[in-house]
Amino acid sequence: MPVPGPSAPLEGRSVLGLVVDTGRGVARMRLHGRSLVAHAFDALATVPGVEARVVGGDRSPSGLAVDEPWRPRADAGLVLHDPGCPLLGAETITRCLQALREGPPATVVVGVRPVTDTIKEVVDGAVVHTIDRAALAALAAPVVIGPDLLDPLSARFPRAGDLADLAHVVQTLTTLGTVVPLEVPSSARRVSDEFDVELLECLHELRQTLRER
């Protein structure tokens, strides 16, 4: 059996999995009658070796206060899950963890989706260029961080609530290590408003119906 590199979660030790619930925005919306935070937590909690906790929200045993340091609880790695991607499945999180194990030291695996919108470059109010979408990716989830990057990440984001801005966290990680994008399924797409949630719910129900046939 191959020995994991320094950036890999260590065998027999739990990886800390965090769903950051700021109490605002999409986290308060509901999908199939349940909060987006609940969907995200369930996905993390069913991944073997991951200790799932919700940052913010109630004070249940699975909760972590917004102002609480997260580093003492993270030993073998860290997985950040955004409730804005409520249907990200446990199997995709497992695949990202495996990609981290197979990567070199100081690697971060980030779930992304292809960009489908047309992106224009604008200078002084005038469109000057159409950007090649193949060179772009849309941030989804999860963000999987190995143990060798936990200390430098904690130095910049010491409190659990500091990790709520996933884009800022990923931007910082690009200065600390190598960010490896991994395309996640369309079901893991990010939602930004109630219309997106309703659309995702309809697409999910349609897929379930088609599979049954």
N, CA and C atoms as a LAMMPS dump frame, in Angstrom:
ITEM: TIMESTEP
0
ITEM: NUMBER OF ATOMS
639
ITEM: BOX BOUNDS ff ff ff
-5.0000000000000000e+02 5.0000000000000000e+02
-5.0000000000000000e+02 5.0000000000000000e+02
-5.0000000000000000e+02 5.0000000000000000e+02
ITEM: ATOMS id mol type element x y z
1 1 1 N 0.854 -1.203 0
2 1 2 C 0 0 0
3 1 3 C 0.883 1.243 0
4 2 1 N 0.611 2.22 -0.891
5 2 2 C 1.418 3.437 -0.919
6 2 3 C 1.308 4.215 0.374
7 3 1 N 2.402 4.818 0.79
8 3 2 C 2.398 5.664 1.983
9 3 3 C 1.991 7.069 1.585
10 4 1 N 0.959 7.66 2.238
11 4 2 C 0.513 9.004 1.878
12 4 3 C 1.625 10.023 2.046
13 5 1 N 1.628 11.035 1.187
14 5 2 C 2.587 12.124 1.299
15 5 3 C 2.232 13.033 2.452
16 6 1 N 3.073 14.016 2.758
17 6 2 C 2.853 14.902 3.899
18 6 3 C 1.543 15.657 3.839
19 7 1 N 1.006 15.905 2.633
20 7 2 C -0.227 16.686 2.55
21 7 3 C -1.466 15.829 2.712
22 8 1 N -1.284 14.497 2.866
23 8 2 C -2.421 13.595 2.921
24 8 3 C -2.932 13.446 4.338
25 9 1 N -4.265 13.311 4.51
26 9 2 C -4.795 12.973 5.817
27 9 3 C -4.181 11.671 6.297
28 10 1 N -3.792 11.573 7.559
29 10 2 C -3.114 10.402 8.08
30 10 3 C -4.115 9.312 8.435
31 11 1 N -3.721 8.07 8.19
32 11 2 C -4.596 6.939 8.455
33 11 3 C -4.944 6.887 9.936
34 12 1 N -6.206 6.604 10.238
35 12 2 C -6.641 6.434 11.61
36 12 3 C -6.886 7.726 12.356
37 13 1 N -6.743 8.868 11.72
38 13 2 C -6.971 10.146 12.366
39 13 3 C -8.041 10.907 11.595
40 14 1 N -8.923 11.561 12.332
41 14 2 C -10.066 12.204 11.713
42 14 3 C -9.686 13.519 11.044
43 15 1 N -10.335 13.77 9.927
44 15 2 C -10.238 15.059 9.241
45 15 3 C -11.391 15.922 9.739
46 16 1 N -11.126 17.18 10.057
47 16 2 C -12.18 18.092 10.497
48 16 3 C -12.96 18.585 9.288
49 17 1 N -14.272 18.423 9.312
50 17 2 C -15.131 18.913 8.249
51 17 3 C -16.027 20.011 8.771
52 18 1 N -15.992 21.175 8.141
53 18 2 C -16.753 22.328 8.617
54 18 3 C -17.749 22.814 7.576
55 19 1 N -18.984 23.006 8.021
56 19 2 C -19.996 23.716 7.246
57 19 3 C -20.166 25.069 7.916
58 20 1 N -19.847 26.127 7.201
59 20 2 C -19.884 27.448 7.822
60 20 3 C -21.259 28.071 7.609
61 21 1 N -22.007 28.204 8.703
62 21 2 C -23.354 28.775 8.677
63 21 3 C -23.295 30.162 9.298
64 22 1 N -23.343 31.184 8.48
65 22 2 C -23.276 32.548 8.995
66 22 3 C -24.637 33.072 9.442
67 23 1 N -25.693 32.297 9.179
68 23 2 C -27.023 32.737 9.559
69 23 3 C -27.642 33.714 8.594
70 24 1 N -27.005 33.929 7.446
71 24 2 C -27.51 34.897 6.477
72 24 3 C -27.578 34.258 5.096
73 25 1 N -28.279 34.92 4.194
74 25 2 C -28.261 34.537 2.786
75 25 3 C -28.78 33.145 2.509
76 26 1 N -28.094 32.44 1.582
77 26 2 C -28.596 31.149 1.115
78 26 3 C -28.656 30.111 2.218
79 27 1 N -27.834 30.254 3.251
80 27 2 C -27.837 29.264 4.326
81 27 3 C -29.202 29.15 4.991
82 28 1 N -30.017 30.196 4.898
83 28 2 C -31.347 30.187 5.527
84 28 3 C -32.408 29.579 4.619
85 29 1 N -32.078 29.319 3.369
86 29 2 C -33.063 28.774 2.429
87 29 3 C -33.26 27.281 2.663
88 30 1 N -34.322 26.729 2.039
89 30 2 C -34.655 25.329 2.252
90 30 3 C -34.758 24.614 0.913
91 31 1 N -34.277 23.383 0.892
92 31 2 C -34.313 22.526 -0.279
93 31 3 C -34.925 21.202 0.134
94 32 1 N -35.992 20.786 -0.558
95 32 2 C -36.724 19.571 -0.167
96 32 3 C -37.15 19.633 1.306
97 33 1 N -37.503 20.831 1.773
98 33 2 C -38.011 20.986 3.124
99 33 3 C -36.961 21.043 4.209
100 34 1 N -35.679 21.017 3.858
101 34 2 C -34.602 21.054 4.846
102 34 3 C -33.651 22.195 4.519
103 35 1 N -32.992 22.716 5.538
104 35 2 C -32.074 23.831 5.323
105 35 3 C -30.872 23.373 4.501
106 36 1 N -30.264 24.316 3.802
107 36 2 C -29.085 23.991 3.018
108 36 3 C -27.933 23.553 3.919
109 37 1 N -27.886 24.11 5.128
110 37 2 C -26.858 23.71 6.089
111 37 3 C -27.02 22.242 6.455
112 38 1 N -28.263 21.794 6.659
113 38 2 C -28.509 20.395 7.005
114 38 3 C -28.065 19.46 5.893
115 39 1 N -28.34 19.841 4.639
116 39 2 C -27.895 19.024 3.511
117 39 3 C -26.368 18.913 3.499
118 40 1 N -25.689 20.05 3.681
119 40 2 C -24.227 20.053 3.653
120 40 3 C -23.647 19.241 4.801
121 41 1 N -24.227 19.381 5.989
122 41 2 C -23.736 18.637 7.147
123 41 3 C -23.895 17.135 6.936
124 42 1 N -25.039 16.698 6.422
125 42 2 C -25.264 15.269 6.21
126 42 3 C -24.242 14.678 5.247
127 43 1 N -23.89 15.436 4.209
128 43 2 C -22.896 14.946 3.248
129 43 3 C -21.548 14.745 3.936
130 44 1 N -21.127 15.719 4.73
131 44 2 C -19.853 15.599 5.434
132 44 3 C -19.876 14.468 6.454
133 45 1 N -20.979 14.357 7.171
134 45 2 C -21.066 13.387 8.26
135 45 3 C -21.036 11.944 7.78
136 46 1 N -21.356 11.709 6.517
137 46 2 C -21.372 10.344 6.002
138 46 3 C -20.063 9.958 5.309
139 47 1 N -19.077 10.856 5.318
140 47 2 C -17.767 10.527 4.742
141 47 3 C -16.914 9.873 5.828
142 48 1 N -16.433 8.663 5.617
143 48 2 C -15.603 7.995 6.633
144 48 3 C -14.37 8.813 6.985
145 49 1 N -14.097 8.914 8.273
146 49 2 C -12.901 9.609 8.726
147 49 3 C -13.035 11.102 8.848
148 50 1 N -14.231 11.649 8.595
149 50 2 C -14.448 13.092 8.704
150 50 3 C -15.297 13.386 9.932
151 51 1 N -14.813 14.283 10.786
152 51 2 C -15.575 14.76 11.945
153 51 3 C -16.308 16.029 11.528
154 52 1 N -17.605 15.908 11.283
155 52 2 C -18.384 17.017 10.732
156 52 3 C -18.9 17.923 11.842
157 53 1 N -18.775 19.23 11.617
158 53 2 C -19.298 20.226 12.548
159 53 3 C -19.856 21.402 11.766
160 54 1 N -20.832 22.071 12.367
161 54 2 C -21.427 23.275 11.779
162 54 3 C -20.912 24.492 12.532
163 55 1 N -20.339 25.424 11.807
164 55 2 C -19.869 26.667 12.418
165 55 3 C -21.033 27.642 12.469
166 56 1 N -21.348 28.117 13.666
167 56 2 C -22.505 28.988 13.831
168 56 3 C -23.747 28.161 14.091
169 57 1 N -24.915 28.786 13.984
170 57 2 C -26.149 28.052 14.224
171 57 3 C -26.328 27.746 15.699
172 58 1 N -26.878 26.568 15.997
173 58 2 C -27.178 26.227 17.393
174 58 3 C -25.914 25.752 18.108
175 59 1 N -26.092 25.42 19.382
176 59 2 C -24.98 24.98 20.219
177 59 3 C -25.034 23.466 20.437
178 60 1 N -25.431 22.716 19.454
179 60 2 C -25.505 21.265 19.554
180 60 3 C -24.098 20.685 19.624
181 61 1 N -23.983 19.381 19.965
182 61 2 C -22.651 18.762 20.015
183 61 3 C -21.885 18.86 18.699
184 62 1 N -22.617 19.013 17.586
185 62 2 C -21.941 19.133 16.291
186 62 3 C -21.649 20.576 15.922
187 63 1 N -21.902 21.503 16.849
188 63 2 C -21.7 22.92 16.568
189 63 3 C -20.313 23.412 16.959
190 64 1 N -19.918 24.498 16.333
191 64 2 C -18.646 25.156 16.636
192 64 3 C -18.908 26.653 16.571
193 65 1 N -18.549 27.371 17.637
194 65 2 C -18.835 28.798 17.693
195 65 3 C -18.055 29.556 16.617
196 66 1 N -18.663 30.631 16.128
197 66 2 C -18.04 31.432 15.082
198 66 3 C -16.693 31.981 15.528
199 67 1 N -16.575 32.375 16.803
200 67 2 C -15.337 32.976 17.302
201 67 3 C -14.386 31.949 17.908
202 68 1 N -14.681 30.676 17.75
203 68 2 C -13.849 29.62 18.336
204 68 3 C -12.697 29.261 17.394
205 69 1 N -11.484 29.078 17.906
206 69 2 C -10.378 28.639 17.052
207 69 3 C -10.651 27.232 16.513
208 70 1 N -10.439 27.037 15.239
209 70 2 C -10.686 25.733 14.632
210 70 3 C -9.454 24.839 14.619
211 71 1 N -8.272 25.447 14.691
212 71 2 C -7.034 24.682 14.511
213 71 3 C -6.854 23.554 15.528
214 72 1 N -7.17 23.734 16.839
215 72 2 C -6.957 22.636 17.788
216 72 3 C -7.77 21.384 17.461
217 73 1 N -8.846 21.521 16.696
218 73 2 C -9.687 20.373 16.354
219 73 3 C -9.256 19.704 15.06
220 74 1 N -8.414 20.363 14.285
221 74 2 C -7.987 19.821 12.983
222 74 3 C -6.608 19.203 13.139
223 75 1 N -6.528 17.917 12.872
224 75 2 C -5.277 17.204 13.063
225 75 3 C -4.755 16.645 11.739
226 76 1 N -5.61 15.894 11.051
227 76 2 C -5.179 15.198 9.836
228 76 3 C -5.598 15.91 8.559
229 77 1 N -6.25 17.051 8.678
230 77 2 C -6.694 17.768 7.49
231 77 3 C -7.967 18.535 7.763
232 78 1 N -8.412 19.294 6.769
233 78 2 C -9.601 20.14 6.906
234 78 3 C -10.397 20.09 5.612
235 79 1 N -11.708 19.895 5.741
236 79 2 C -12.614 19.951 4.6
237 79 3 C -13.626 21.062 4.854
238 80 1 N -13.702 22.019 3.945
239 80 2 C -14.672 23.1 4.044
240 80 3 C -15.79 22.86 3.044
241 81 1 N -17.016 22.874 3.548
242 81 2 C -18.19 22.658 2.705
243 81 3 C -19.066 23.894 2.799
244 82 1 N -19.508 24.379 1.653
245 82 2 C -20.332 25.578 1.582
246 82 3 C -21.792 25.16 1.443
247 83 1 N -22.694 25.605 2.342
248 83 2 C -24.106 25.275 2.185
249 83 3 C -24.713 25.836 0.911
250 84 1 N -23.983 26.738 0.242
251 84 2 C -24.428 27.231 -1.059
252 84 3 C -24.336 26.186 -2.155
253 85 1 N -23.719 25.035 -1.849
254 85 2 C -23.667 23.881 -2.764
255 85 3 C -24.32 22.71 -2.059
256 86 1 N -25.634 22.767 -1.829
257 86 2 C -26.294 21.836 -0.91
258 86 3 C -26.341 20.384 -1.36
259 87 1 N -26.255 20.12 -2.654
260 87 2 C -26.375 18.738 -3.123
261 87 3 C -25.024 18.124 -3.49
262 88 1 N -23.943 18.73 -3.003
263 88 2 C -22.648 18.084 -3.12
264 88 3 C -22.692 16.783 -2.339
265 89 1 N -22.416 15.668 -3.01
266 89 2 C -22.558 14.365 -2.375
267 89 3 C -21.325 13.911 -1.626
268 90 1 N -21.544 12.977 -0.705
269 90 2 C -20.445 12.425 0.08
270 90 3 C -19.412 11.744 -0.811
271 91 1 N -19.87 11.12 -1.908
272 91 2 C -18.93 10.428 -2.79
273 91 3 C -17.966 11.408 -3.463
274 92 1 N -18.432 12.626 -3.739
275 92 2 C -17.555 13.628 -4.339
276 92 3 C -16.533 14.131 -3.325
277 93 1 N -16.952 14.318 -2.09
278 93 2 C -16.014 14.715 -1.038
279 93 3 C -14.948 13.636 -0.861
280 94 1 N -15.363 12.378 -0.885
281 94 2 C -14.414 11.264 -0.777
282 94 3 C -13.421 11.283 -1.933
283 95 1 N -13.913 11.581 -3.135
284 95 2 C -13.036 11.639 -4.309
285 95 3 C -12.006 12.768 -4.164
286 96 1 N -12.428 13.898 -3.595
287 96 2 C -11.496 15.007 -3.384
288 96 3 C -10.441 14.645 -2.334
289 97 1 N -10.843 13.942 -1.292
290 97 2 C -9.889 13.492 -0.283
291 97 3 C -8.868 12.536 -0.891
292 98 1 N -9.327 11.66 -1.765
293 98 2 C -8.43 10.735 -2.422
294 98 3 C -7.438 11.481 -3.323
295 99 1 N -7.931 12.507 -4.019
296 99 2 C -7.051 13.307 -4.868
297 99 3 C -5.976 13.999 -4.03
298 100 1 N -6.337 14.421 -2.825
299 100 2 C -5.359 15.044 -1.942
300 100 3 C -4.304 14.023 -1.52
301 101 1 N -4.741 12.814 -1.191
302 101 2 C -3.794 11.769 -0.781
303 101 3 C -2.783 11.459 -1.88
304 102 1 N -3.238 11.558 -3.116
305 102 2 C -2.374 11.209 -4.247
306 102 3 C -1.522 12.385 -4.721
307 103 1 N -1.766 13.57 -4.173
308 103 2 C -1.05 14.761 -4.62
309 103 3 C 0.241 14.993 -3.863
310 104 1 N 1.062 15.909 -4.326
311 104 2 C 2.314 16.256 -3.637
312 104 3 C 2.034 17.077 -2.389
313 105 1 N 3.056 17.326 -1.569
314 105 2 C 2.873 18.165 -0.38
315 105 3 C 2.36 19.557 -0.75
316 106 1 N 1.704 20.184 0.229
317 106 2 C 1.193 21.559 0.089
318 106 3 C 0.205 21.677 -1.064
319 107 1 N -0.645 20.649 -1.197
320 107 2 C -1.683 20.663 -2.224
321 107 3 C -3.042 20.916 -1.583
322 108 1 N -3.87 21.679 -2.286
323 108 2 C -5.26 21.909 -1.885
324 108 3 C -6.147 21.468 -3.048
325 109 1 N -7.151 20.667 -2.766
326 109 2 C -8.084 20.227 -3.803
327 109 3 C -9.366 21.036 -3.661
328 110 1 N -9.79 21.661 -4.759
329 110 2 C -10.954 22.549 -4.737
330 110 3 C -11.977 22.072 -5.761
331 111 1 N -13.207 21.873 -5.312
332 111 2 C -14.282 21.506 -6.224
333 111 3 C -14.701 22.691 -7.076
334 112 1 N -14.788 22.469 -8.391
335 112 2 C -15.157 23.55 -9.308
336 112 3 C -16.172 23.037 -10.319
337 113 1 N -16.833 23.991 -10.968
338 113 2 C -17.763 23.701 -12.061
339 113 3 C -17.32 24.487 -13.295
340 114 1 N -17.593 23.967 -14.503
341 114 2 C -17.24 24.723 -15.716
342 114 3 C -18.025 26.033 -15.782
343 115 1 N -17.412 27.033 -16.375
344 115 2 C -18.086 28.32 -16.591
345 115 3 C -18.871 28.235 -17.895
346 116 1 N -20.163 28.536 -17.839
347 116 2 C -21.023 28.457 -19.024
348 116 3 C -21.433 29.826 -19.546
349 117 1 N -21.293 30.86 -18.734
350 117 2 C -21.641 32.205 -19.175
351 117 3 C -20.55 32.768 -20.09
352 118 1 N -20.942 33.7 -20.949
353 118 2 C -19.97 34.418 -21.764
354 118 3 C -19.355 35.536 -20.923
355 119 1 N -18.031 35.552 -20.834
356 119 2 C -17.314 36.508 -19.996
357 119 3 C -16.595 37.513 -20.889
358 120 1 N -16.88 38.784 -20.665
359 120 2 C -16.264 39.856 -21.443
360 120 3 C -15.304 40.669 -20.579
361 121 1 N -14.22 41.116 -21.193
362 121 2 C -13.312 42.041 -20.535
363 121 3 C -13.703 43.464 -20.941
364 122 1 N -13.894 44.327 -19.948
365 122 2 C -14.336 45.696 -20.188
366 122 3 C -13.274 46.667 -19.691
367 123 1 N -12.898 47.605 -20.533
368 123 2 C -11.934 48.649 -20.171
369 123 3 C -12.559 50 -20.475
370 124 1 N -12.664 50.842 -19.46
371 124 2 C -13.241 52.187 -19.61
372 124 3 C -14.637 52.137 -20.236
373 125 1 N -15.42 51.151 -19.818
374 125 2 C -16.791 51.05 -20.275
375 125 3 C -16.98 50.408 -21.635
376 126 1 N -15.891 49.981 -22.271
377 126 2 C -15.985 49.372 -23.597
378 126 3 C -15.529 47.917 -23.534
379 127 1 N -16.27 47.035 -24.225
380 127 2 C -15.9 45.625 -24.292
381 127 3 C -14.708 45.475 -25.233
382 128 1 N -13.617 44.918 -24.731
383 128 2 C -12.395 44.812 -25.534
384 128 3 C -12.015 43.372 -25.849
385 129 1 N -12.63 42.432 -25.138
386 129 2 C -12.16 41.062 -25.322
387 129 3 C -13.181 40.084 -24.753
388 130 1 N -13.327 38.918 -25.418
389 130 2 C -14.113 37.81 -24.88
390 130 3 C -13.146 36.779 -24.311
391 131 1 N -13.292 36.485 -23.036
392 131 2 C -12.364 35.586 -22.349
393 131 3 C -12.739 34.139 -22.647
394 132 1 N -11.748 33.331 -22.919
395 132 2 C -11.947 31.911 -23.202
396 132 3 C -12.462 31.21 -21.947
397 133 1 N -13.686 30.675 -22.007
398 133 2 C -14.27 30.013 -20.845
399 133 3 C -13.51 28.76 -20.438
400 134 1 N -12.815 28.136 -21.391
401 134 2 C -12.083 26.913 -21.075
402 134 3 C -10.967 27.16 -20.06
403 135 1 N -10.534 28.41 -19.955
404 135 2 C -9.466 28.75 -19.014
405 135 3 C -10.009 29.151 -17.644
406 136 1 N -11.338 29.12 -17.483
407 136 2 C -11.961 29.559 -16.242
408 136 3 C -12.662 28.398 -15.541
409 137 1 N -12.918 28.583 -14.255
410 137 2 C -13.688 27.619 -13.477
411 137 3 C -14.474 28.375 -12.419
412 138 1 N -15.667 27.866 -12.1
413 138 2 C -16.503 28.474 -11.069
414 138 3 C -16.318 27.717 -9.761
415 139 1 N -16.052 28.449 -8.703
416 139 2 C -15.842 27.833 -7.398
417 139 3 C -17.111 27.154 -6.918
418 140 1 N -16.994 25.902 -6.51
419 140 2 C -18.108 25.167 -5.915
420 140 3 C -17.661 24.732 -4.516
421 141 1 N -17.63 23.453 -4.263
422 141 2 C -17.172 22.891 -2.997
423 141 3 C -16.875 21.415 -3.256
424 142 1 N -16.099 20.774 -2.398
425 142 2 C -15.479 21.264 -1.168
426 142 3 C -14.113 21.873 -1.424
427 143 1 N -13.516 22.379 -0.331
428 143 2 C -12.111 22.757 -0.32
429 143 3 C -11.427 21.819 0.671
430 144 1 N -10.464 21.025 0.194
431 144 2 C -9.83 19.994 1.013
432 144 3 C -8.365 20.355 1.211
433 145 1 N -7.962 20.482 2.471
434 145 2 C -6.644 21.004 2.832
435 145 3 C -5.912 19.97 3.677
436 146 1 N -4.689 19.658 3.288
437 146 2 C -3.883 18.692 4.018
438 146 3 C -3.27 19.27 5.282
439 147 1 N -2.724 18.407 6.151
440 147 2 C -2.228 18.856 7.462
441 147 3 C -1.054 19.811 7.393
442 148 1 N -0.254 19.755 6.32
443 148 2 C 0.919 20.611 6.238
444 148 3 C 0.578 22.078 6.008
445 149 1 N -0.656 22.376 5.607
446 149 2 C -1.065 23.757 5.372
447 149 3 C -1.968 24.309 6.482
448 150 1 N -2.252 23.514 7.491
449 150 2 C -3.186 23.956 8.534
450 150 3 C -2.63 25.117 9.363
451 151 1 N -1.365 25.043 9.729
452 151 2 C -0.787 26.117 10.546
453 151 3 C -0.744 27.451 9.807
454 152 1 N -0.217 27.502 8.567
455 152 2 C -0.228 28.805 7.874
456 152 3 C -1.637 29.309 7.582
457 153 1 N -2.584 28.39 7.336
458 153 2 C -3.965 28.835 7.109
459 153 3 C -4.557 29.393 8.389
460 154 1 N -4.277 28.732 9.507
461 154 2 C -4.797 29.194 10.794
462 154 3 C -4.224 30.551 11.178
463 155 1 N -2.996 30.822 10.771
464 155 2 C -2.389 32.117 11.085
465 155 3 C -3.139 33.259 10.41
466 156 1 N -3.754 32.971 9.272
467 156 2 C -4.478 34 8.529
468 156 3 C -5.978 33.988 8.825
469 157 1 N -6.512 32.82 9.165
470 157 2 C -7.94 32.682 9.483
471 157 3 C -8.061 31.92 10.806
472 158 1 N -7.808 32.571 11.922
473 158 2 C -7.732 31.852 13.205
474 158 3 C -9.072 31.358 13.745
475 159 1 N -10.144 32.103 13.5
476 159 2 C -11.443 31.72 14.051
477 159 3 C -12.256 30.953 13.017
478 160 1 N -13.124 30.08 13.508
479 160 2 C -13.918 29.25 12.606
480 160 3 C -14.767 30.088 11.658
481 161 1 N -15.325 31.181 12.163
482 161 2 C -16.155 32.039 11.326
483 161 3 C -15.39 32.752 10.23
484 162 1 N -14.058 32.854 10.388
485 162 2 C -13.245 33.504 9.356
486 162 3 C -13.245 32.712 8.056
487 163 1 N -13.611 31.435 8.12
488 163 2 C -13.565 30.56 6.95
489 163 3 C -14.823 30.649 6.097
490 164 1 N -15.748 31.556 6.465
491 164 2 C -17.028 31.648 5.765
492 164 3 C -16.875 32.103 4.318
493 165 1 N -15.902 32.968 4.05
494 165 2 C -15.689 33.466 2.693
495 165 3 C -14.78 32.484 1.957
496 166 1 N -15.386 31.501 1.305
497 166 2 C -14.619 30.421 0.686
498 166 3 C -13.702 30.946 -0.414
499 167 1 N -14.17 31.935 -1.168
500 167 2 C -13.344 32.494 -2.238
501 167 3 C -12.08 33.135 -1.672
502 168 1 N -12.213 33.853 -0.569
503 168 2 C -11.05 34.477 0.072
504 168 3 C -10.092 33.425 0.598
505 169 1 N -10.653 32.355 1.181
506 169 2 C -9.815 31.266 1.691
507 169 3 C -9.018 30.632 0.555
508 170 1 N -9.686 30.344 -0.566
509 170 2 C -8.997 29.718 -1.699
510 170 3 C -7.938 30.651 -2.262
511 171 1 N -8.251 31.937 -2.356
512 171 2 C -7.281 32.907 -2.859
513 171 3 C -6.032 32.92 -1.981
514 172 1 N -6.231 32.851 -0.667
515 172 2 C -5.098 32.811 0.258
516 172 3 C -4.307 31.52 0.101
517 173 1 N -5.005 30.414 -0.088
518 173 2 C -4.326 29.123 -0.231
519 173 3 C -3.433 29.074 -1.471
520 174 1 N -3.773 29.847 -2.498
521 174 2 C -2.924 29.873 -3.692
522 174 3 C -1.548 30.458 -3.385
523 175 1 N -1.446 31.243 -2.321
524 175 2 C -0.147 31.81 -1.928
525 175 3 C 0.607 30.889 -0.981
526 176 1 N -0.064 29.858 -0.47
527 176 2 C 0.55 28.951 0.501
528 176 3 C 0.944 27.609 -0.104
529 177 1 N 0.251 27.206 -1.145
530 177 2 C 0.502 25.907 -1.746
531 177 3 C -0.018 25.867 -3.169
532 178 1 N -0.246 24.655 -3.656
533 178 2 C -0.733 24.452 -5.018
534 178 3 C -2.205 24.071 -4.968
535 179 1 N -3.042 24.865 -5.622
536 179 2 C -4.476 24.598 -5.66
537 179 3 C -4.78 23.762 -6.895
538 180 1 N -5.364 22.607 -6.681
539 180 2 C -5.704 21.686 -7.764
540 180 3 C -7.222 21.673 -7.933
541 181 1 N -7.752 22.163 -9.055
542 181 2 C -9.204 22.128 -9.269
543 181 3 C -9.658 20.726 -9.669
544 182 1 N -10.792 20.326 -9.132
545 182 2 C -11.383 19.036 -9.477
546 182 3 C -12.851 19.272 -9.816
547 183 1 N -13.245 18.924 -11.036
548 183 2 C -14.616 19.187 -11.469
549 183 3 C -15.594 18.299 -10.71
550 184 1 N -16.617 18.911 -10.141
551 184 2 C -17.632 18.187 -9.382
552 184 3 C -18.91 18.094 -10.215
553 185 1 N -19.813 17.167 -9.888
554 185 2 C -21.035 16.99 -10.687
555 185 3 C -21.917 18.235 -10.701
556 186 1 N -22.805 18.284 -11.676
557 186 2 C -23.701 19.438 -11.806
558 186 3 C -24.617 19.579 -10.605
559 187 1 N -24.896 18.48 -9.912
560 187 2 C -25.736 18.554 -8.713
561 187 3 C -25.071 19.365 -7.61
562 188 1 N -23.754 19.552 -7.704
563 188 2 C -23.025 20.317 -6.693
564 188 3 C -22.921 21.792 -7.057
565 189 1 N -23.691 22.229 -8.039
566 189 2 C -23.639 23.627 -8.464
567 189 3 C -24.003 24.563 -7.323
568 190 1 N -23.493 25.766 -7.383
569 190 2 C -23.735 26.766 -6.342
570 190 3 C -25.061 27.483 -6.595
571 191 1 N -25.793 27.755 -5.526
572 191 2 C -27.032 28.519 -5.618
573 191 3 C -26.803 29.881 -4.973
574 192 1 N -27.491 30.882 -5.494
575 192 2 C -27.312 32.238 -4.967
576 192 3 C -28.611 32.883 -4.514
577 193 1 N -29.747 32.303 -4.914
578 193 2 C -31.024 32.879 -4.5
579 193 3 C -32.087 31.777 -4.525
580 194 1 N -33.321 32.16 -4.184
581 194 2 C -34.405 31.184 -4.096
582 194 3 C -34.746 30.568 -5.452
583 195 1 N -34.57 31.341 -6.53
584 195 2 C -34.815 30.795 -7.862
585 195 3 C -33.835 29.657 -8.157
586 196 1 N -32.556 29.858 -7.811
587 196 2 C -31.561 28.807 -8.018
588 196 3 C -31.905 27.56 -7.217
589 197 1 N -32.357 27.756 -5.981
590 197 2 C -32.723 26.619 -5.137
591 197 3 C -33.886 25.854 -5.749
592 198 1 N -34.899 26.584 -6.226
593 198 2 C -36.056 25.936 -6.841
594 198 3 C -35.653 25.167 -8.094
595 199 1 N -34.777 25.752 -8.905
596 199 2 C -34.306 25.082 -10.112
597 199 3 C -33.526 23.82 -9.768
598 200 1 N -32.64 23.907 -8.775
599 200 2 C -31.853 22.747 -8.368
600 200 3 C -32.752 21.641 -7.84
601 201 1 N -33.774 22.02 -7.106
602 201 2 C -34.718 21.042 -6.58
603 201 3 C -35.455 20.329 -7.7
604 202 1 N -35.89 21.079 -8.711
605 202 2 C -36.601 20.483 -9.849
606 202 3 C -35.692 19.542 -10.641
607 203 1 N -34.453 19.965 -10.877
608 203 2 C -33.515 19.128 -11.623
609 203 3 C -33.209 17.841 -10.863
610 204 1 N -33.082 17.954 -9.552
611 204 2 C -32.794 16.774 -8.739
612 204 3 C -33.953 15.79 -8.785
613 205 1 N -35.179 16.297 -8.688
614 205 2 C -36.347 15.427 -8.751
615 205 3 C -36.476 14.777 -10.124
616 206 1 N -36.132 15.522 -11.174
617 206 2 C -36.195 14.969 -12.524
618 206 3 C -35.191 13.835 -12.696
619 207 1 N -33.985 14.02 -12.175
620 207 2 C -32.973 12.967 -12.269
621 207 3 C -33.426 11.71 -11.534
622 208 1 N -34.038 11.906 -10.375
623 208 2 C -34.525 10.757 -9.61
624 208 3 C -35.598 10 -10.396
625 209 1 N -36.494 10.724 -11.05
626 209 2 C -37.564 10.109 -11.832
627 209 3 C -37.005 9.359 -13.025
628 210 1 N -36.035 9.968 -13.721
629 210 2 C -35.44 9.319 -14.883
630 210 3 C -34.702 8.045 -14.495
631 211 1 N -34.045 8.045 -13.342
632 211 2 C -33.341 6.852 -12.904
633 211 3 C -34.324 5.732 -12.58
634 212 1 N -35.456 6.118 -11.998
635 212 2 C -36.451 5.106 -11.654
636 212 3 C -37.016 4.429 -12.883
637 213 1 N -37.081 5.152 -13.999
638 213 2 C -37.583 4.565 -15.238
639 213 3 C -36.516 3.728 -15.906
